[in-house]
């Protein structure tokens, strides 16, 4: 399958999508495109799946009649995604024209702050 990563998807994820042709929006010179424009460009260029970290994309764009499948990550934090890439790999492999899947953790990692101990 031909897979396009939206602007906000960690490019390191591509190494786990073995057997798929993966491009980023930046590599396609589409970095300045809005969501709707990116969906249309990707579909027109023959991509099968778009992976995005934009959880609102499905609500902002009409996906009815699209041939492009959409996989939306629950987070775009690479620290979080790399802990379990399996759901993303499975979603991409099982994507069908016009389908939508949301995968992965729904929360961002929070940084732990070291606080000084009371004396």
Order of alpha helices (4+ residues) and beta strands (2+ residues): beta-beta-alpha-beta-alpha-beta-alpha-alpha-beta
